Amino acid sequence: MTELSASLPDEIEGLIASGSWAALAAADIDWPDAETVAPELVDLLLELPRNDRVLFFRALPREVAVEVFSELHGKSRDELLVALTDGETRDLLAAMTPDDRTHLLGELPGQATQRLLNLLSAEDLREAQQLLGYPEGSVGRLMTPEYLAVRRSWTVSRALQHIRELGAQKETVDVVFVVDERWHLQDDLPLHKLVLAQPDQRVEEIMDESFVSVEATARADEALRLMQRYDRIALPVVDSSGVLVGIVTVDDVLDFAEQAATEDMQRIGGSIPLHVRYWEASVGLLYRARIGWLAALVLVNLISSSVIALYENLLASVIALAFFIPLIIDTGGNAGSQSATTMIRALSTGEVRGDEWLRVAGKETLLGLAIGPTLGALGFILGWFRGGAELGLALGLVVMVTMILMLLVTNLMGVLLPFLLIRLRFDPAVASGPLITSIADAVGLIVYFSVASFVLGYVLA
């Protein structure tokens, strides 16, 4: 069983360990901070038999239960929802923050989403429907309408009174947003700027009208980039006309970034993203996630086998050529994978734009012309040594020229393939790992045997 947080009182630990759910629900105990203990309680809940999960969940205090539910994902969360009554589900949804609630509704199947929408209050329903209208992965799906806004014509005293009245219900009070009569964003003010101003000053007198915002339709990684660049913990979210529609906080963006990074890692490895924890994934789900790419790569690797078969007579004549096949294909695959991974990361962080492919190609050509001769010189020495007195010079030349040409080609392939995939509306992360390695293998062999047949043709004639 998962080790519980040391901050849990001994009485709670004892009731959980003994499975005394009714006693746990009835116990008059001060629970520690819900956000602190939620991750440990989630791990514990997932270890319990299915019949005990809902009993344990019902025994938790409401604020703790909400935090635990927000941490759940995938099949385990859906099963818990099914087990709860409509009344319990309605209370749970009402207690969740709007961004957590929208994230839940966006992940569930259509019928389940409709059932839950019917349980929301009129106000919560309007919020959820508005947020669900934004594309998957956009800032609009992560934002919350729980922010503080004041008018520029207000006095500082009135603004602070507004903050005192509504601040406890909002996501953050560290930043206060200034809007006009039509709710267009005018500025963002740190709370301390209002606190230090004179009460009779107007808000517009302490504004500098310099702020950073993000459009609701922008990708969430754009919000993360802006937060990192401008050191913000919350960003105002606006529509295309500049109207303030919500805010996105750093914790929500980091959660999205972690999930996106996990999915990219799975794609880089040649697998379809799982969207669930590893231990929640069945063998069948893992099979379906991996088999497609593996089968496709078998077909790509047939090209390499065909190239070797095409030059089998040359291999039979100069058996020493076979010694360098692993060296050639591994070096080409490594170079292509290196350049692809670098470019995928640069594209995802915004360091490189999708229309800068020609500039990238020029830079990587120079890099390939630098790396190729360096490794080519090493290949020449190995080829000369392996070929002996009769074929050493020719074989060394073959390996050296192959290295130069292959590294130039695979380096360019690695950086340009992500651009091509973006143009075709595929995730560029699939360009790294097995795909680029398999393509580079075939390219390396074609270059190797083409150069070998040309150079050794004169030697063996």
C-alpha positions in Angstrom: 0.0 0.0 0.0 1.2 3.5 -0.8 2.9 5.3 2.0 0.7 8.1 3.3 1.8 11.7 3.9 3.4 12.3 7.3 1.0 15.2 7.7 -2.1 12.9 8.1 -3.2 12.4 11.7 -2.7 9.0 13.1 -6.4 8.5 13.5 -7.0 9.0 9.8 -4.2 6.6 8.8 -5.6 3.9 11.1 -9.1 4.2 9.7 -7.8 4.1 6.1 -5.6 1.1 6.8 -8.4 -0.8 8.3 -10.9 0.1 5.6 -13.3 1.6 8.2 -15.0 4.0 5.7 -18.1 4.7 7.7 -16.0 5.6 10.7 -13.8 7.7 8.6 -16.8 9.7 7.2 -18.2 10.2 10.7 -14.9 11.1 12.4 -14.6 14.7 13.6 -11.0 15.2 12.5 -9.1 18.2 11.2 -7.7 17.1 7.8 -4.5 18.7 6.5 -4.5 21.0 3.4 -6.4 19.2 0.6 -3.9 20.1 -2.2 -1.0 18.7 -0.1 -2.5 15.2 0.6 -4.5 14.8 -2.7 -1.7 13.1 -4.7 -1.0 10.5 -2.0 -4.7 9.8 -1.6 -5.1 9.3 -5.4 -2.4 6.7 -5.4 -4.1 5.0 -2.4 -7.5 5.1 -4.1 -6.1 3.4 -7.3 -4.7 0.6 -5.2 -8.0 -0.2 -3.6 -10.5 -2.8 -5.0 -13.1 -1.1 -7.2 -15.9 -1.7 -4.7 -13.9 0.1 -2.0 -13.0 3.1 -4.2 -16.3 4.8 -4.1 -16.8 4.1 -0.3 -13.4 5.6 0.4 -14.1 8.6 -1.8 -17.5 9.2 -0.1 -15.8 9.2 3.3 -13.5 12.1 2.4 -14.4 15.6 3.4 -15.8 17.6 0.5 -12.8 19.8 -0.1 -10.4 16.9 0.0 -12.7 14.8 -2.3 -12.7 17.7 -4.9 -8.9 17.8 -5.0 -8.6 14.1 -5.2 -11.1 13.9 -8.1 -9.2 16.7 -10.0 -6.1 14.6 -9.8 -7.8 11.5 -11.3 -7.6 10.7 -15.1 -8.8 8.2 -17.6 -10.7 5.0 -16.8 -10.5 5.2 -13.0 -12.1 8.7 -13.0 -14.9 7.6 -15.4 -15.7 4.5 -13.2 -15.9 6.6 -10.1 -18.3 9.0 -11.8 -20.5 6.1 -12.8 -20.6 4.8 -9.2 -21.6 8.2 -7.7 -25.2 9.3 -7.5 -26.5 12.3 -9.5 -26.7 14.3 -6.3 -23.1 13.5 -5.3 -21.9 14.3 -8.9 -23.8 17.6 -8.9 -22.1 18.6 -5.6 -18.7 17.5 -6.9 -19.0 19.5 -10.1 -20.3 22.6 -8.3 -17.2 22.5 -6.0 -14.7 22.2 -8.8 -13.0 25.2 -10.3 -14.3 26.2 -13.7 -11.1 25.2 -15.5 -10.9 21.8 -13.8 -14.6 21.3 -14.6 -14.1 22.1 -18.3 -11.1 19.9 -18.6 -13.2 17.0 -17.2 -16.1 17.6 -19.6 -13.7 17.9 -22.6 -12.2 14.5 -21.9 -15.3 12.5 -21.3 -17.4 10.7 -24.1 -20.2 12.8 -25.6 -23.0 11.0 -23.7 -21.3 11.3 -20.3 -20.5 15.0 -21.0 -24.2 15.7 -21.8 -25.3 13.9 -18.5 -22.9 16.0 -16.5 -23.9 19.2 -18.2 -27.5 18.6 -17.2 -26.4 18.4 -13.6 -24.7 21.9 -13.6 -26.3 25.0 -12.4 -27.4 27.6 -15.0 -24.3 29.8 -14.3 -21.9 26.8 -14.3 -23.5 25.6 -17.5 -22.9 28.9 -19.3 -19.3 28.8 -18.2 -18.7 25.3 -19.4 -20.4 25.7 -22.7 -18.4 28.9 -23.4 -15.1 27.2 -22.5 -15.9 24.0 -24.5 -16.3 26.0 -27.7 -12.5 26.5 -27.9 -10.2 24.1 -29.8 -8.5 21.2 -28.0 -5.1 22.3 -26.7 -6.0 26.0 -26.8 -5.7 28.5 -24.0 -9.5 28.8 -24.0 -9.7 25.2 -22.7 -7.4 26.1 -19.8 -8.7 29.5 -18.8 -11.0 30.3 -16.0 -13.4 33.3 -15.7 -12.6 33.6 -12.0 -10.5 36.8 -12.1 -10.6 40.3 -10.6 -11.4 43.2 -12.9 -11.8 46.9 -12.1 -12.7 50.0 -14.1 -10.1 52.6 -14.9 -12.4 55.4 -13.7 -12.8 53.9 -10.2 -10.9 55.3 -7.3 -8.2 53.1 -5.7 -10.4 52.9 -2.6 -13.4 51.5 -4.5 -11.1 49.1 -6.4 -9.7 47.7 -3.1 -13.2 47.4 -1.6 -14.2 45.4 -4.8 -11.2 43.1 -4.2 -12.1 42.5 -0.6 -15.7 41.6 -1.5 -14.9 39.2 -4.4 -11.3 38.2 -3.9 -11.9 35.1 -1.9 -13.9 33.6 -4.8 -11.3 34.2 -7.5 -8.4 32.1 -8.8 -5.8 34.7 -7.9 -5.7 38.2 -6.4 -2.0 38.8 -7.2 -3.0 40.6 -10.4 -6.0 42.9 -11.0 -7.1 43.6 -14.5 -8.4 47.0 -15.7 -11.2 47.0 -18.3 -13.3 49.7 -20.0 -17.1 49.8 -20.2 -17.2 47.2 -23.0 -14.8 45.0 -21.1 -11.8 45.6 -23.3 -8.6 44.9 -21.5 -6.7 48.1 -20.6 -4.0 47.0 -18.2 -2.9 44.5 -15.6 -1.9 45.8 -12.2 0.0 44.0 -9.5 -2.0 44.0 -6.2 0.8 45.8 -4.4 0.5 48.8 -6.8 -3.1 49.3 -5.7 -2.3 48.8 -2.0 0.5 51.4 -2.1 -1.5 54.0 -4.0 -3.4 56.8 -2.4 -7.1 55.9 -1.7 -8.4 58.9 -3.6 -6.3 58.3 -6.7 -8.1 57.0 -9.8 -7.0 53.6 -11.2 -6.1 55.2 -14.5 -3.5 57.4 -12.7 -1.4 54.4 -11.7 -1.8 52.5 -15.0 1.1 52.3 -17.4 -1.1 50.6 -20.1 1.7 48.0 -20.7 0.5 44.5 -20.4 0.9 41.0 -21.9 -2.2 39.0 -23.0 -2.9 35.9 -25.0 -5.8 35.1 -27.4 -8.2 32.3 -26.3 -7.6 30.5 -29.6 -3.8 30.4 -29.2 -2.1 27.1 -28.3 -1.4 26.6 -24.6 2.3 26.4 -25.2 2.2 30.0 -26.5 0.9 31.0 -23.0 3.7 29.1 -21.4 6.3 30.9 -23.6 4.8 34.3 -22.6 4.8 33.4 -18.9 8.5 32.4 -19.1 9.5 35.4 -21.1 7.7 38.0 -19.0 7.8 36.1 -15.6 4.1 36.1 -15.1 2.0 33.7 -12.9 -1.2 34.5 -14.7 -2.1 35.9 -18.1 -5.2 37.6 -19.2 -7.0 35.8 -22.1 -8.8 38.0 -24.7 -10.9 37.3 -27.8 -10.0 38.6 -31.3 -11.4 42.1 -30.4 -9.4 42.5 -27.1 -12.3 41.7 -24.8 -11.2 40.1 -21.5 -12.8 36.6 -21.4 -10.7 34.9 -18.6 -7.3 34.2 -17.3 -4.9 31.3 -17.5 -2.6 30.5 -14.5 0.8 29.0 -14.5 -0.3 25.8 -12.7 -2.8 25.0 -15.4 -0.3 25.7 -18.2 2.4 23.6 -16.5 -0.1 20.7 -16.2 -0.8 21.0 -19.9 2.9 21.2 -20.7 3.6 18.1 -18.7 0.9 16.2 -20.5 2.1 17.5 -23.9 5.7 16.5 -23.2 4.6 13.0 -22.2 2.7 12.6 -25.5 5.6 13.9 -27.5 7.9 11.4 -25.8 5.5 8.6 -26.7 5.4 9.8 -30.3 9.1 10.2 -30.5 9.4 6.5 -29.4 7.0 5.5 -32.3 3.9 5.0 -30.2 0.4 6.6 -30.2 -0.1 8.7 -26.9 -1.9 6.6 -24.2 -3.7 9.5 -22.4 -3.8 7.3 -19.3 -1.3 6.2 -16.7 0.9 3.2 -17.6 -0.7 1.0 -14.9 -4.2 1.9 -16.1 -3.4 0.9 -19.7 -4.4 -2.6 -20.6 -2.1 -4.9 -22.7 -4.6 -4.4 -25.6 -4.3 -0.6 -25.4 -0.5 -0.8 -25.3 -0.6 -3.2 -28.3 -2.8 -0.9 -30.4 -0.6 2.1 -29.4 2.6 0.5 -30.7 1.7 -2.0 -33.4 0.8 0.6 -36.1 4.2 2.3 -36.2 6.1 -0.9 -35.8 4.3 -2.5 -38.8 4.8 0.7 -40.9 8.5 0.7 -40.0 8.9 -2.9 -41.1 7.8 -1.8 -44.6 10.3 1.1 -44.5 13.1 -1.2 -43.4 12.3 -3.4 -46.4 14.0 -0.7 -48.5 17.2 -1.2 -46.6 17.0 -5.0 -47.2 16.3 -4.4 -50.9 19.3 -2.1 -51.3 21.6 -4.8 -49.8 20.1 -7.5 -52.1 20.6 -5.2 -55.1 24.3 -5.0 -54.4 24.9 -8.6 -53.3 27.3 -9.3 -56.1 29.4 -6.3 -55.1 29.3 -7.5 -51.5 30.5 -11.0 -52.6 33.4 -9.5 -54.5 34.5 -7.2 -51.6 33.4 -8.8 -48.4 35.1 -6.1 -46.4 32.2 -3.8 -47.4 29.9 -5.7 -45.1 32.1 -4.7 -42.1 31.0 -1.0 -42.5 27.3 -1.5 -43.0 26.4 -1.2 -39.2 28.8 1.8 -39.0 27.2 3.6 -41.9 23.5 3.1 -41.0 24.0 3.7 -37.3 25.9 7.0 -37.9 23.3 8.2 -40.4 20.5 7.3 -38.1 22.1 9.0 -35.1 22.8 12.2 -37.1 19.3 12.3 -38.4 17.8 11.7 -35.0 20.0 14.4 -33.4 19.0 17.1 -35.9 15.3 16.1 -35.9 15.1 16.2 -32.1 16.8 19.6 -32.0 14.4 21.0 -34.6 11.3 19.6 -33.0 12.2 21.2 -29.7 13.0 24.5 -31.4 9.7 24.5 -33.2 7.7 23.6 -30.1 9.3 26.4 -28.1 8.9 29.0 -30.8 12.6 29.5 -31.3 12.1 28.5 -35.0 9.0 29.4 -37.0 7.4 27.1 -39.6 8.3 29.4 -42.5 12.0 29.5 -41.6 12.8 26.1 -43.2 15.1 27.6 -45.9 17.2 29.4 -43.4 17.4 26.3 -41.3 18.4 24.2 -44.3 21.3 26.6 -45.0 22.6 26.4 -41.5 22.3 22.7 -41.3 24.1 22.3 -44.7 27.1 24.1 -43.2 26.9 21.9 -40.1 26.7 18.8 -42.3 29.8 19.9 -44.3 31.7 20.3 -41.0 30.6 17.0 -39.4 30.9 14.9 -42.5 34.6 15.5 -43.2 35.5 15.0 -39.5 33.8 11.6 -39.3 34.9 10.9 -42.9 38.6 11.2 -42.0 38.0 8.6 -39.2 36.2 6.4 -41.7 39.1 6.7 -44.2 41.5 5.4 -41.6 39.2 2.5 -40.7 38.6 1.6 -44.3 42.3 1.7 -45.2 43.2 -0.5 -42.3 40.4 -3.0 -43.0 41.0 -3.1 -46.8 44.6 -4.1 -46.4 47.4 -3.4 -48.9 45.3 -4.3 -52.0 42.0 -2.4 -51.4 42.9 -0.2 -48.4 43.1 3.1 -50.2 40.0 2.5 -52.3 37.9 1.2 -49.3 39.0 4.1 -47.2 38.0 6.5 -49.9 34.6 4.8 -50.2 33.9 5.1 -46.5 35.1 8.7 -46.3 33.0 9.9 -49.3 30.0 8.0 -48.0 30.3 9.6 -44.6 30.5 13.1 -46.1 27.5 12.7 -48.4 25.4 10.7 -46.0 25.8 13.0 -43.0 25.0 16.0 -45.2 21.8 14.3 -46.5 20.6 12.8 -43.2 21.3 16.0 -41.3 19.1 17.9 -43.8 16.4 15.2 -43.6 16.3 15.4 -39.9 15.7 19.1 -39.7 13.4 19.4 -42.8 11.1 16.4 -42.0 9.4 18.2 -39.1 8.6 21.2 -41.4 7.1 18.8 -43.9 5.0 17.1 -41.3 3.7 20.4 -40.0 2.7 21.3 -43.6 0.8 18.0 -43.8 -0.8 18.7 -40.5 0.9 15.9 -38.6 2.6 16.2 -35.2 6.4 16.9 -36.0 7.3 14.7 -32.9 6.9 11.6 -35.1 9.9 12.7 -37.2 12.2 11.8 -34.4 13.3 8.3 -33.2 12.3 5.2 -35.2 11.0 7.0 -38.3 14.0 9.2 -39.1 16.4 6.3 -38.1 14.7 3.9 -40.5 14.7 6.4 -43.4 18.3 7.3 -42.6 19.3 3.6 -42.7 18.0 3.3 -46.3 19.5 6.5 -47.4 22.9 5.6 -45.9 22.9 2.2 -47.7 22.0 3.7 -51.0 24.8 6.3 -50.7 27.3 3.7 -49.5 26.8 1.2 -52.2 26.5 3.8 -54.9 29.8 5.2 -54.0 31.3 1.8 -53.5 30.2 0.6 -57.0 31.6 3.7 -58.6 35.0 3.7 -56.8 35.6 0.0 -56.7 34.4 -0.5 -60.3 37.7 1.1 -61.4 39.8 -0.9 -58.9 38.2 -4.3 -59.7 38.0 -3.8 -63.5 
